[in-house]
């Protein structure tokens, strides 16, 4: 049917809202009207061609426009009646009523359209003013409502009239501005007809987890089964024919801090304070372990010419030290004094044990030394009171042995070793240990150092520890290779050395008292006997053994010592005899044949010193220096430095033709060098 369109202005538009919403203000109305009113030129009207409505799919962005970010689901838009004029500025014939509706599922789209379609006019078809059919197959009842409702319904179905392109002047129309607000995600449309007043369902933000019950019986909790918590026994246990162990007792609630304090208190009460003692007394710290390891694998091998399978420093001293705390402290103190932390070996030890440093090792070394001296004094006091047995005496002698060797590491030797040697002589004369391998080892060790101490020691009226009678001869049954650990003691060679020292002290007395001749006939006679004994002496080891080479070196040393004693510079007029020159050359040859890492280096320092005291020619002195340097590299003791210092003074006096070069004992005493040349 034909429709008469009445112009309606935008000012007089009436909006019908739902009862559940608030009327929008003027700003909202202006936001809904997406185009500003344009002013069209006053041109004559021409007949309009009405197109039949067509169906096209409406996109969300087309229908929403700039209002996609506005939530209209609380609103229900009514009819917008255009009373006068039109929004585009044309007359009333070109205006139409606009109806905006919302649904529960979309704020912009038409929920009753067929799949989101709208109808438009189609070019080339006339419209008769009536619309056949209905949206989504729904029939419209035109006569069920009053006149206003029919009018509203007619207005709802009025087609949209658009002006022709040639009638529109878009010069004054402002361009559309895109909204910067993001488009909200559209929820999925539910099936069926939407409700007029949709029910708002409030969903929880997160699912509330149901905690497990902790009040079940003990049996169900262990079986991880649901318990019905029946009393006194649960039915779940009864059904499964198991014994219900009942329910745990109720406890008083405590905070986490209170529980932690109670647990700590229970640990203090229940756990005893147990401190494990070291298995080996004295070896308590990492530093002690370093000292103990150094003694076993390095130090014990440089004190003897024996092999690793027959080393008395390990096989006899260590088992005794495990039973005696004082001896263990002495061994650890001896080992700690031997390590030179500035050497390559000392630096390697520190690198292999990063948990210790030099200061802690030196502190631990002093601790062991003090503890060893304290234990030794206690044992000696008990020995004086007669409260000790042979085992304690053996341990005391072992401590004295360690203290003697410890003086070799003293950079400023002052004769402390002689005090320990004198204590040995005192104890061994009053009460010696039981006969056995340990006593033989102790006797040989102390006698060896007592005799070699006379090389440097100046008596000055004091008795000599190693003095023997000139009438005492060597027994015929003492030379046994299996019983020899150190040269000169059990093989009888040091007997001749002690007799030579007697002659030397006599000549010194004559020189100091200006008695002429300084070498009398008695001295010459005894020298002839000693010379015959030295030339007849042979080493106890088989030929080819390194200890046999050391024995030949000691034999050469004895002959040089005898010749140098009975030939003071006044008698030779500073003209060296070819015999002594040859003897020194032969001695240097023997020194050079001893391998640098051979255990025989333990015995080389004394021969090198004596032969060096007879090196009148300068070419002979450099090999002596080299030999002493090899001894120091092997032994790593500082007594070799003291020996070389005395030798340098002797050579200086030789070059100056000073008679004091003969008496090197007095020279060492004047230099403050009282050391063991071993």
C-alpha positions as CSV (number, residue, x, y, z in Angstrom):
1,X,0.0,0.0,0.0
2,X,1.0,3.6,-0.5
3,X,2.5,5.3,2.5
4,X,2.4,9.0,3.3
5,X,5.7,9.9,4.9
6,X,5.7,12.8,7.4
7,X,8.9,14.8,7.9
8,X,10.2,14.6,11.4
9,X,13.1,16.6,12.7
10,X,15.8,15.0,14.8
11,X,15.0,17.5,17.6
12,X,11.4,16.0,18.0
13,X,12.5,12.3,17.8
14,X,10.9,10.3,20.6
15,X,12.8,7.3,22.0
16,X,11.0,4.5,23.8
17,X,13.1,2.6,26.3
18,X,12.5,-0.5,28.3
19,X,11.2,-0.3,31.8
20,X,14.5,-1.7,33.2
21,X,16.8,1.0,31.8
22,X,17.5,4.6,32.4
23,X,16.6,7.2,29.8
24,X,19.7,8.4,28.0
25,X,20.6,12.0,28.0
26,X,21.2,14.2,25.0
27,X,24.8,13.2,24.7
28,X,23.7,9.5,24.3
29,X,21.2,10.5,21.7
30,X,23.7,12.5,19.8
31,X,26.1,9.5,19.9
32,X,23.5,7.2,18.4
33,X,22.9,9.6,15.5
34,X,26.0,8.8,13.6
35,X,25.8,11.5,11.0
36,X,25.6,15.2,11.5
37,X,22.7,17.0,9.9
38,X,23.7,18.1,6.4
39,X,22.3,21.1,4.6
40,X,21.1,20.2,1.2
41,X,20.5,22.8,-1.5
42,X,16.9,23.9,-2.3
43,X,16.3,22.2,-5.6
44,X,13.0,21.2,-7.2
45,X,11.7,17.8,-6.3
46,X,11.5,15.1,-8.8
47,X,9.6,11.9,-8.7
48,X,11.3,9.3,-6.6
49,X,11.8,5.7,-7.6
50,X,11.1,3.3,-4.8
51,X,13.1,0.1,-4.8
52,X,11.9,-3.1,-3.4
53,X,13.7,-4.3,-0.2
54,X,16.5,-6.7,-0.7
55,X,18.2,-9.0,1.8
56,X,21.9,-8.7,2.6
57,X,23.9,-9.9,5.6
58,X,24.8,-7.2,8.1
59,X,28.4,-7.2,9.4
60,X,28.9,-6.4,13.0
61,X,31.2,-3.6,12.3
62,X,28.6,-2.0,9.9
63,X,25.8,-2.3,12.3
64,X,27.7,-1.2,15.4
65,X,29.9,1.5,13.9
66,X,31.6,3.5,16.5
67,X,29.4,2.1,19.2
68,X,30.9,-1.3,19.3
69,X,32.5,-0.6,22.6
70,X,29.3,0.6,24.2
71,X,27.3,-2.0,26.2
72,X,23.6,-1.7,25.2
73,X,22.5,-5.0,26.6
74,X,20.8,-3.2,29.5
75,X,18.8,-1.0,27.1
76,X,15.7,-1.8,24.9
77,X,15.6,0.7,22.1
78,X,12.1,1.8,21.0
79,X,11.0,3.6,17.9
80,X,12.6,6.8,16.8
81,X,9.9,8.9,15.1
82,X,11.0,11.6,12.7
83,X,8.4,14.4,13.1
84,X,9.8,17.0,11.0
85,X,12.6,17.2,8.5
86,X,15.2,14.5,8.1
87,X,18.6,13.8,9.5
88,X,20.2,14.5,6.1
89,X,18.6,17.9,5.9
90,X,16.0,17.0,3.1
91,X,12.3,17.3,3.3
92,X,10.0,14.9,5.1
93,X,9.5,12.7,2.1
94,X,13.0,11.5,2.3
95,X,12.9,10.7,6.0
96,X,12.0,7.5,7.6
97,X,11.4,6.2,11.1
98,X,14.4,4.3,12.6
99,X,13.8,1.6,15.1
100,X,16.8,0.3,17.1
101,X,16.4,-2.9,19.1
102,X,18.8,-4.9,21.3
103,X,18.9,-8.6,22.3
104,X,20.5,-10.6,25.1
105,X,23.1,-11.8,22.7
106,X,24.2,-8.7,20.8
107,X,24.2,-5.1,21.5
108,X,24.0,-4.1,17.8
109,X,22.6,-6.9,15.6
110,X,18.9,-7.7,15.2
111,X,18.2,-11.0,17.1
112,X,15.0,-11.6,15.1
113,X,16.5,-11.2,11.6
114,X,16.9,-14.3,9.5
115,X,20.5,-15.2,10.3
116,X,21.5,-11.6,10.7
117,X,19.9,-10.3,7.5
118,X,18.2,-6.9,6.9
119,X,16.0,-5.9,4.1
120,X,16.9,-3.1,1.7
121,X,15.3,-1.6,-1.4
122,X,16.2,-3.2,-4.7
123,X,16.8,-1.1,-7.8
124,X,14.4,-1.5,-10.7
125,X,11.4,-2.7,-8.5
126,X,8.4,-0.8,-7.3
127,X,7.2,-1.0,-3.8
128,X,3.4,-1.2,-3.2
129,X,3.6,-0.1,0.4
130,X,3.1,-3.5,2.0
131,X,5.6,-6.1,3.2
132,X,4.8,-9.7,2.8
133,X,6.1,-12.3,5.1
134,X,7.7,-11.7,8.5
135,X,11.2,-11.9,10.2
136,X,12.3,-15.5,11.0
137,X,9.0,-17.0,9.9
138,X,7.0,-15.2,12.6
139,X,3.6,-13.9,11.5
140,X,2.6,-10.4,12.5
141,X,-0.9,-10.0,13.8
142,X,-2.0,-6.5,12.7
143,X,-5.3,-6.3,14.4
144,X,-4.5,-7.6,17.9
145,X,-3.4,-4.3,19.3
146,X,-4.8,-0.8,19.4
147,X,-4.2,1.9,16.9
148,X,-0.9,3.0,18.5
149,X,0.5,-0.5,18.4
150,X,-0.6,-0.9,14.7
151,X,1.1,2.4,13.9
152,X,4.3,1.4,15.7
153,X,4.3,-1.9,13.8
154,X,3.7,-0.2,10.5
155,X,6.5,2.2,11.3
156,X,8.7,-0.8,12.1
157,X,8.1,-2.2,8.7
158,X,8.5,1.0,6.8
159,X,11.3,0.6,4.2
160,X,14.3,2.8,4.3
161,X,14.2,5.5,1.6
162,X,17.5,6.7,0.3
163,X,18.1,9.8,-1.9
164,X,19.6,9.3,-5.3
165,X,23.2,10.0,-5.7
166,X,22.6,13.1,-7.7
167,X,20.4,14.7,-5.0
168,X,23.0,14.4,-2.2
169,X,25.6,17.0,-1.6
170,X,28.3,15.5,0.6
171,X,30.6,18.4,0.6
172,X,29.4,19.6,4.1
173,X,29.2,16.1,5.5
174,X,32.1,15.4,8.0
175,X,34.1,12.3,7.4
176,X,33.5,9.3,9.6
177,X,36.1,8.9,12.3
178,X,37.1,5.4,13.3
179,X,37.0,4.5,17.0
180,X,40.2,3.6,18.7
181,X,38.4,1.4,21.1
182,X,38.8,-2.4,20.5
183,X,35.7,-4.4,19.5
184,X,34.6,-6.7,22.3
185,X,34.4,-10.4,21.7
186,X,30.8,-11.4,20.9
187,X,29.5,-14.3,22.9
188,X,28.0,-17.3,21.0
189,X,24.2,-16.9,20.4
190,X,22.3,-19.6,22.2
191,X,19.7,-21.8,20.6
192,X,16.0,-21.0,20.6
193,X,14.1,-17.7,21.0
194,X,15.8,-15.2,23.2
195,X,14.1,-14.4,26.4
196,X,12.5,-11.0,26.7
197,X,14.1,-10.4,30.1
198,X,17.2,-12.7,30.2
199,X,18.3,-14.0,33.5
200,X,21.7,-12.9,34.5
201,X,23.7,-15.8,35.8
202,X,26.6,-15.0,38.2
203,X,29.4,-17.5,37.8
204,X,32.1,-17.8,40.4
205,X,35.5,-16.5,39.5
206,X,37.3,-19.7,40.4
207,X,36.2,-23.2,41.2
208,X,36.2,-23.8,45.0
209,X,38.2,-27.0,45.6
210,X,36.8,-29.3,48.2
211,X,39.5,-30.2,50.7
212,X,40.1,-33.8,51.9
213,X,38.8,-34.7,55.2
214,X,41.3,-35.4,57.9
215,X,38.9,-36.9,60.5
216,X,38.7,-40.4,59.1
217,X,39.9,-43.5,60.9
218,X,43.5,-44.5,60.8
219,X,42.9,-47.6,58.7
220,X,40.9,-45.8,56.0
221,X,43.5,-43.1,55.8
222,X,46.3,-45.6,55.4
223,X,44.2,-47.5,52.8
224,X,43.3,-44.2,51.1
225,X,39.6,-45.0,51.2
226,X,36.7,-42.7,52.1
227,X,35.7,-43.2,55.7
228,X,32.1,-42.8,56.9
229,X,33.5,-41.7,60.3
230,X,31.1,-43.9,62.2
231,X,31.9,-44.3,65.9
232,X,33.4,-46.3,67.5
233,X,34.3,-48.2,64.3
234,X,33.6,-47.1,60.8
235,X,31.4,-49.2,58.6
236,X,33.8,-49.2,55.8
237,X,36.3,-51.2,57.8
238,X,33.5,-53.5,59.0
239,X,32.3,-54.2,55.5
240,X,35.8,-55.0,54.3
241,X,36.5,-57.2,57.4
242,X,39.5,-55.2,58.5
243,X,40.4,-54.0,61.9
244,X,39.4,-50.4,62.4
245,X,42.2,-48.8,64.3
246,X,40.1,-45.9,65.5
247,X,40.5,-42.2,65.1
248,X,43.5,-40.0,65.9
249,X,43.3,-38.1,69.1
250,X,42.4,-34.4,68.9
251,X,45.3,-32.1,69.3
252,X,45.6,-28.5,70.6
253,X,46.1,-26.1,67.7
254,X,49.5,-24.6,67.5
255,X,51.0,-22.0,65.2
256,X,53.9,-22.8,62.9
257,X,56.3,-21.0,65.1
258,X,55.2,-23.0,68.2
259,X,55.5,-26.2,66.2
260,X,59.0,-25.3,65.1
261,X,60.1,-24.4,68.7
262,X,58.6,-27.7,70.0
263,X,60.4,-29.7,67.3
264,X,63.7,-28.0,68.1
265,X,63.2,-28.7,71.8
266,X,62.5,-32.3,71.2
267,X,65.6,-32.7,69.1
268,X,67.7,-31.2,71.8
269,X,66.2,-33.5,74.4
270,X,66.1,-36.7,72.3
271,X,69.4,-36.5,70.4
272,X,72.6,-36.8,72.6
273,X,75.5,-34.5,71.9
274,X,78.0,-37.1,70.5
275,X,81.5,-36.0,69.4
276,X,83.5,-38.7,67.5
277,X,87.0,-38.9,68.7
278,X,89.8,-39.3,66.1
279,X,90.9,-42.9,65.5
280,X,94.6,-41.9,65.7
281,X,95.3,-39.6,68.6
282,X,96.8,-36.3,67.4
283,X,95.6,-36.5,63.8
284,X,92.5,-34.3,64.3
285,X,92.5,-31.7,61.6
286,X,93.1,-31.4,57.9
287,X,96.5,-29.9,58.7
288,X,97.4,-32.9,60.9
289,X,96.5,-35.2,58.0
290,X,98.9,-33.3,55.8
291,X,101.7,-33.7,58.3
292,X,100.9,-37.4,58.8
293,X,100.8,-38.1,55.1
294,X,104.1,-36.2,54.6
295,X,105.9,-38.2,57.2
296,X,104.7,-41.6,55.9
297,X,105.3,-41.1,52.2
298,X,108.3,-38.6,52.1
299,X,110.1,-37.8,55.3
300,X,110.6,-41.3,56.6
301,X,112.5,-42.3,53.4
302,X,115.2,-39.5,53.6
303,X,116.4,-40.4,57.1
304,X,117.7,-43.9,56.2
305,X,119.4,-45.8,53.4
306,X,117.1,-48.7,54.0
307,X,114.5,-49.7,51.4
308,X,110.7,-49.1,51.8
309,X,110.2,-52.7,53.0
310,X,112.6,-52.3,56.0
311,X,112.1,-48.7,57.2
312,X,112.4,-48.5,61.0
313,X,110.9,-44.9,61.0
314,X,107.6,-46.4,59.7
315,X,107.7,-50.0,60.9
316,X,108.8,-49.3,64.5
317,X,108.1,-45.6,65.4
318,X,104.5,-45.4,64.0
319,X,103.0,-48.4,65.8
320,X,104.4,-47.0,69.0
321,X,103.1,-43.5,68.3
322,X,99.6,-44.8,68.0
323,X,99.8,-46.0,71.6
324,X,101.6,-42.9,72.9
325,X,100.2,-39.4,72.4
326,X,103.6,-37.7,73.1
327,X,105.4,-39.6,70.4
328,X,102.6,-38.9,67.9
329,X,102.9,-35.2,68.6
330,X,106.6,-35.4,68.1
331,X,106.3,-37.1,64.7
332,X,103.7,-34.5,63.5
333,X,105.9,-31.7,64.8
334,X,108.9,-33.1,63.0
335,X,107.0,-33.5,59.7
336,X,105.6,-30.0,59.9
337,X,109.0,-28.4,60.5
338,X,110.4,-30.2,57.4
339,X,107.9,-28.7,54.9
340,X,109.2,-25.5,53.3
341,X,106.1,-23.7,52.0
342,X,108.2,-21.4,49.8
343,X,109.5,-24.4,47.8
344,X,107.8,-26.1,44.8
345,X,106.8,-29.0,47.0
346,X,105.3,-26.7,49.7
347,X,103.3,-24.8,47.1
348,X,102.0,-28.1,45.7
349,X,100.8,-29.1,49.1
350,X,98.9,-25.9,49.6
351,X,97.3,-26.2,46.1
352,X,96.2,-29.8,46.8
353,X,94.5,-28.8,50.1
354,X,92.5,-25.6,49.4
355,X,90.8,-25.8,52.8
356,X,94.0,-25.0,54.7
357,X,96.5,-22.2,54.4
358,X,100.1,-21.6,55.6
359,X,99.1,-19.7,58.7
360,X,96.9,-22.5,60.0
361,X,99.6,-25.1,59.3
362,X,102.2,-23.1,61.1
363,X,99.8,-22.7,64.1
364,X,99.1,-26.4,64.1
365,X,102.9,-27.1,63.9
366,X,103.6,-25.0,67.0
367,X,100.7,-26.8,68.8
368,X,102.2,-30.2,68.2
369,X,105.7,-29.1,69.3
370,X,104.4,-27.7,72.6
371,X,102.3,-30.8,73.2
372,X,105.3,-33.1,72.5
373,X,107.6,-31.2,74.9
374,X,104.9,-31.2,77.6
375,X,104.3,-35.0,77.3
376,X,108.1,-35.6,77.3
377,X,108.6,-33.7,80.5
378,X,105.8,-35.6,82.2
379,X,107.3,-39.0,81.2
380,X,110.8,-38.0,82.3
381,X,109.5,-36.8,85.7
382,X,107.7,-40.1,86.1
383,X,110.9,-41.9,85.1
384,X,112.9,-40.1,87.8
385,X,110.3,-41.3,90.3
386,X,110.5,-44.8,89.0
387,X,106.8,-44.9,87.9
388,X,107.4,-45.8,84.2
389,X,108.0,-49.1,82.4
390,X,110.1,-50.0,79.4
391,X,107.3,-49.0,76.9
392,X,107.3,-45.4,78.2
393,X,111.1,-45.3,78.0
394,X,111.0,-46.4,74.4
395,X,108.4,-43.7,73.6
396,X,110.6,-41.1,75.3
397,X,113.6,-42.2,73.2
398,X,111.5,-42.0,70.1
399,X,110.5,-38.4,71.0
400,X,114.2,-37.5,71.5
401,X,115.0,-38.9,68.1
402,X,112.4,-36.6,66.5
403,X,113.6,-33.6,68.4
404,X,117.2,-34.2,67.2
405,X,116.1,-34.4,63.6
406,X,113.9,-31.4,64.0
407,X,117.0,-29.2,64.7
408,X,118.1,-29.9,61.1
409,X,115.4,-27.5,59.9
410,X,116.5,-24.7,62.2
411,X,117.8,-21.8,60.1
412,X,119.8,-20.5,63.0
413,X,121.3,-23.6,64.7
414,X,122.6,-23.1,68.2
415,X,123.5,-26.6,69.4
416,X,120.0,-27.6,70.7
417,X,120.5,-31.0,69.3
418,X,123.3,-31.7,71.7
419,X,120.9,-31.4,74.7
420,X,118.8,-34.2,73.3
421,X,121.9,-36.3,72.6
422,X,123.0,-35.8,76.2
423,X,119.6,-36.8,77.5
424,X,119.8,-40.0,75.5
425,X,123.1,-40.9,77.0
426,X,121.7,-40.3,80.5
427,X,118.6,-42.5,80.0
428,X,120.3,-45.3,78.2
429,X,122.9,-45.7,81.1
430,X,120.3,-45.8,83.8
431,X,117.5,-47.8,82.3
432,X,117.4,-49.0,78.8
433,X,114.5,-50.6,77.0
434,X,114.1,-54.2,76.4
435,X,116.5,-55.8,73.9
436,X,115.0,-56.0,70.4
437,X,114.9,-54.3,67.0
438,X,113.8,-51.0,68.4
439,X,116.7,-50.7,70.8
440,X,119.2,-51.6,68.1
441,X,117.6,-48.9,65.8
442,X,117.8,-46.3,68.6
443,X,121.4,-47.1,69.5
444,X,122.6,-46.9,65.9
445,X,120.7,-43.6,65.2
446,X,122.0,-41.8,68.3
447,X,125.6,-43.1,68.0
448,X,125.7,-42.0,64.4
449,X,124.7,-38.4,65.2
450,X,126.9,-38.3,68.3
451,X,130.1,-39.1,66.3
452,X,129.3,-36.8,63.4
453,X,128.5,-34.0,65.9
454,X,132.3,-33.8,66.6
455,X,133.0,-32.6,63.1
456,X,131.6,-29.1,64.2
457,X,131.6,-29.3,67.9
458,X,134.3,-27.4,69.8
459,X,134.8,-29.0,73.3
460,X,136.4,-26.0,75.1
461,X,137.1,-28.1,78.1
462,X,133.8,-30.0,78.1
463,X,133.6,-33.7,77.8
464,X,132.9,-35.2,74.4
465,X,129.8,-37.4,74.0
466,X,131.5,-39.6,71.5
467,X,134.9,-39.8,73.1
468,X,136.5,-43.2,73.1
469,X,139.7,-44.5,74.6
470,X,142.7,-44.7,72.3
471,X,143.2,-48.3,73.4
472,X,139.6,-49.4,72.5
473,X,139.6,-51.6,69.4
474,X,136.8,-52.7,67.1
475,X,135.2,-56.1,67.9
476,X,135.5,-58.7,65.2
477,X,131.8,-59.7,65.1
478,X,129.9,-56.5,64.5
479,X,130.1,-56.2,60.7
480,X,126.8,-57.7,59.6
481,X,125.2,-56.2,56.5
482,X,121.6,-57.0,57.7
483,X,122.3,-55.1,61.0
484,X,123.6,-52.0,59.3
485,X,121.2,-49.1,58.7
486,X,123.6,-46.1,58.9
487,X,127.2,-46.1,58.0
488,X,130.0,-46.1,60.5
489,X,128.3,-47.3,63.7
490,X,127.9,-51.1,63.5
491,X,130.6,-51.5,60.9
492,X,133.3,-49.9,63.1
493,X,134.3,-47.0,60.8
494,X,133.3,-44.3,63.3
495,X,135.7,-45.8,65.8
496,X,138.6,-44.4,63.7
497,X,136.8,-41.1,63.4
498,X,136.6,-40.7,67.2
499,X,140.3,-41.5,67.5
500,X,141.2,-38.9,64.9
501,X,139.1,-36.3,66.8
502,X,141.2,-37.1,69.9
503,X,144.4,-36.4,68.0
504,X,142.9,-33.1,66.6
505,X,141.9,-31.8,70.0
506,X,145.5,-32.6,71.2
507,X,147.1,-30.6,68.4
508,X,144.7,-27.7,68.9
509,X,145.8,-27.6,72.6
510,X,149.4,-27.5,71.5
511,X,148.8,-24.6,69.0
512,X,146.8,-22.6,71.6
513,X,149.5,-23.1,74.2
514,X,152.4,-22.7,71.7
515,X,153.8,-26.1,72.5
516,X,156.4,-27.2,70.0
517,X,156.1,-29.5,68.2
518,X,152.4,-29.3,67.8
519,X,152.3,-32.8,66.4
520,X,154.3,-35.0,68.8
521,X,155.4,-38.6,68.3
522,X,152.4,-40.0,70.2
523,X,150.1,-38.4,67.7
524,X,152.0,-39.7,64.8
525,X,152.0,-43.2,66.2
526,X,148.3,-43.2,66.7
527,X,147.8,-41.8,63.2
528,X,149.8,-44.6,61.6
529,X,147.6,-47.2,63.4
530,X,144.4,-45.4,62.3
531,X,145.7,-45.1,58.7
532,X,146.2,-48.9,58.5
533,X,142.8,-49.5,59.9
534,X,141.1,-47.2,57.4
535,X,142.8,-48.7,54.4
536,X,141.8,-52.2,55.6
537,X,138.2,-51.3,56.2
538,X,135.6,-52.4,53.6
539,X,131.9,-51.5,53.4
540,X,129.3,-54.0,54.7
541,X,127.2,-54.0,51.5
542,X,127.8,-55.8,48.3
543,X,129.6,-54.2,45.4
544,X,127.3,-52.2,43.1
545,X,124.9,-51.2,45.9
546,X,124.5,-47.4,46.3
547,X,125.2,-47.9,50.0
548,X,128.5,-49.6,49.0
549,X,129.4,-46.4,47.0
550,X,128.5,-44.3,50.2
551,X,130.8,-46.6,52.2
552,X,133.7,-45.9,49.8
553,X,133.0,-42.2,50.1
554,X,133.1,-42.4,53.9
555,X,136.4,-44.3,53.7
556,X,137.8,-41.5,51.6
557,X,136.5,-38.9,54.1
558,X,138.3,-40.7,57.0
559,X,141.6,-40.6,55.2
560,X,141.3,-36.9,54.3
561,X,140.2,-36.1,57.9
562,X,143.3,-37.9,59.2
563,X,145.7,-36.2,56.8
564,X,144.2,-32.8,57.4
565,X,144.5,-33.3,61.2
566,X,148.1,-34.2,61.4
567,X,149.3,-31.7,58.8
568,X,148.5,-28.2,60.0
569,X,149.5,-25.3,57.7
570,X,152.7,-24.5,59.7
571,X,154.1,-27.9,58.9
572,X,153.3,-27.8,55.1
573,X,154.4,-24.1,54.5
574,X,151.2,-23.8,52.4
575,X,152.4,-26.2,49.8
576,X,149.7,-28.8,49.4
577,X,151.0,-32.4,49.1
578,X,150.1,-34.2,45.9
579,X,148.6,-37.0,48.0
580,X,145.9,-34.8,49.6
581,X,145.2,-33.2,46.2
582,X,144.7,-36.6,44.7
583,X,142.6,-37.7,47.6
584,X,140.3,-34.7,47.2
585,X,139.9,-35.3,43.5
586,X,139.0,-39.0,44.2
587,X,136.5,-37.9,46.8
588,X,134.8,-35.4,44.3
589,X,134.6,-38.3,41.8
590,X,132.7,-40.4,44.3
591,X,130.4,-37.5,45.2
592,X,129.4,-37.0,41.5
593,X,128.6,-40.7,41.2
594,X,125.8,-40.7,43.8
595,X,122.5,-40.2,42.0
596,X,120.6,-37.1,43.0
597,X,117.4,-39.0,44.2
598,X,119.3,-41.9,45.7
599,X,118.7,-42.6,49.5
600,X,122.5,-42.5,49.9
601,X,122.2,-38.7,49.7
602,X,121.2,-38.9,53.3
603,X,124.9,-39.7,54.1
604,X,126.6,-37.3,51.7
605,X,126.7,-34.0,53.7
606,X,129.4,-35.0,56.2
607,X,131.9,-36.4,53.5
608,X,131.3,-33.3,51.3
609,X,132.1,-31.0,54.2
610,X,135.3,-32.8,55.3
611,X,136.7,-33.2,51.7
612,X,135.8,-29.5,51.1
613,X,137.9,-28.4,54.1
614,X,141.0,-29.9,52.2
615,X,140.2,-28.3,48.8
616,X,143.2,-26.0,48.5
617,X,142.8,-25.6,44.8
618,X,140.0,-23.4,43.6
619,X,139.0,-25.8,40.8
620,X,138.0,-28.3,43.5
621,X,135.5,-26.1,45.3
622,X,132.8,-25.7,42.7
623,X,132.1,-29.5,42.6
624,X,131.8,-29.4,46.4
625,X,129.3,-26.6,46.2
626,X,127.3,-28.6,43.7
627,X,127.3,-31.7,45.8
628,X,126.0,-29.8,48.9
629,X,123.3,-28.3,46.7
630,X,122.2,-31.8,45.6
631,X,122.0,-32.9,49.3
632,X,119.8,-29.9,50.1
633,X,117.5,-30.6,47.2
634,X,117.1,-34.2,48.5
635,X,116.9,-33.6,52.2
636,X,115.2,-30.2,52.1
637,X,116.9,-29.3,55.4
638,X,118.7,-26.0,56.2
639,X,121.8,-27.5,57.9
640,X,123.4,-27.8,54.4
641,X,123.3,-24.0,54.2
642,X,125.2,-23.7,57.5
643,X,127.8,-26.2,56.3
644,X,128.4,-24.3,53.0
645,X,128.7,-21.0,54.9
646,X,131.5,-22.5,57.1
647,X,133.2,-23.9,54.1
648,X,133.2,-20.5,52.3
649,X,135.0,-19.0,55.4
650,X,137.6,-21.8,55.4
651,X,138.3,-21.3,51.7
652,X,138.7,-17.5,52.2
653,X,141.3,-18.1,54.9
654,X,143.0,-20.6,52.7
655,X,143.4,-18.1,50.0
656,X,144.7,-15.6,52.5
657,X,147.2,-18.2,53.9
658,X,145.7,-17.9,57.4
659,X,146.4,-20.7,59.8
660,X,142.9,-20.5,61.2
661,X,141.7,-22.4,58.2
662,X,142.9,-25.6,59.8
663,X,140.6,-25.3,62.9
664,X,137.1,-25.1,61.2
665,X,135.5,-26.1,64.6
666,X,136.6,-22.8,66.0
667,X,135.5,-20.9,62.9
668,X,132.0,-22.4,63.1
669,X,131.9,-21.5,66.8
670,X,132.9,-17.9,65.9
671,X,130.2,-17.7,63.3
672,X,127.6,-19.0,65.7
673,X,127.1,-22.1,63.6
674,X,126.6,-25.1,65.9
675,X,124.8,-27.7,63.7
676,X,124.7,-31.3,62.8
677,X,126.5,-32.1,59.5
678,X,124.2,-35.1,58.8
